[in-house]
Amino acid sequence: MIDTATHPWLGDLLGDTQIAAIFQPDAELRRLLKVEAAWTRAIGSVAADGTADRVAVAIENAPIDPSTLKAGTTQDGVPIPALVRLLRDHVGPDHAALVHTGMTSQDVMDTSLMLALGDVLSVMENRMSALDQQLLDMQAAFKGRTMPAYTRMQPALQTTVHDVIGRWRNPFERLMNDARDLTNKVRIVQWGGPIGARDHAQAQAIGAAFAENLGLRDPGQAWHTDRSVVLDVAYLLSRISIATGKIGEDVCVFALAGAENITFTGGGSSAMPHKNNPVKAEALVALADFATVLATNLNRSARHEGFRSGRAWTLEWLILPQLCASVGAGTLLAAHTIEDIISMGAI
């Protein structure tokens, strides 16, 4: 897999360092430690054990190198067993029972994922707001201009540039509202224990405390085999990519029709100096198509056999960060595509 965010020449075109940073190992490890510490505080508060908070602080500040989880992940298929061993060694045998007891690897990683997706959705909402304002300013700049409307790749009737840009803007208000709603929806903890049964005499109190310590909500039950919330995020991301891809696709169509429809900066050719290729718009369409493929494949990861699926879970790890990063890159590239437009339509 290509890491487009850090690629030396693809990075600015196809990458998104901000979204990629959310899924970097250091950031993920910080979230895992945060989740483990929140759990320690939760079981300590129920047991009225005053040492729990001190142990939680030790967990949050544990000097763990992400690379030390490599061998354990290769062996166990998940980094949490190795992490728990390191944390128990770190806090010492007298407090080891306050680390991870009553949790599973999936509880920790799914809760961490919800924290990450909350950050992703916040970034997306802010970028869509900026895109909408950018398009509004563009409408004002090209007010009164006309151009052909295209249907089935052919010029049809005349329309206004204002209307063309308005069609680009139309989805964003709804998408921003849905992103806000979904941000609240993903702010949940995952806790179920070994088979999702929450087999603990004080399950309700522990779940509530665990969630409160993270600033999340307790849904009242385990959801680890119901990936609906992950699919909801994937669907929203797919819709965002459709909206940004629409901008790119239209710019490509207008560019094909000639400079009387659109002019823009960039897009040089090594063999034909006269050309002005719509490279950013083309890349925007490619990112949208890639996101569609990823979102479709993510559906396969949502079906967990039995009470836990290593196969489905691993597939989700492979796809979801890439989906977030590709859609994020599309929002950035849409802004750059719009910035590069010099003129649209005729006065």
Secondary structure, 3 states (H helix, E strand, C coil): CCCCCCCCCCHHHHCCHHHHHHCCHHHHHHHHHHHHHHHHHHHHHHCCCCCHHHHHHHHHCCCCCHHHHHHHHHHHCCCHHHHHHHHHHHHCCCCHHHCCCCCCHHHHHHHHHHHHHHHHHHHHHHHHHHHHHHHHHHHHHCCCCEEEEEECCEEEEEEEHHHHHHHHHHHHHHHHHHHHHHHHHCCECCCCCCCCCCCCCCHHHHHHHHHHHHCCECCCCCCCCECHHHHHHHHHHHHHHHHHHHHHHHHHHHHHHCCCCEEECCCCCCCCCCCCCCHHHHHHHHHHHHHHHHHHHHHHHCECCCCCCHHHHHHHHHHHHHHHHHHHHHHHHHHHHHHHEEEECEC
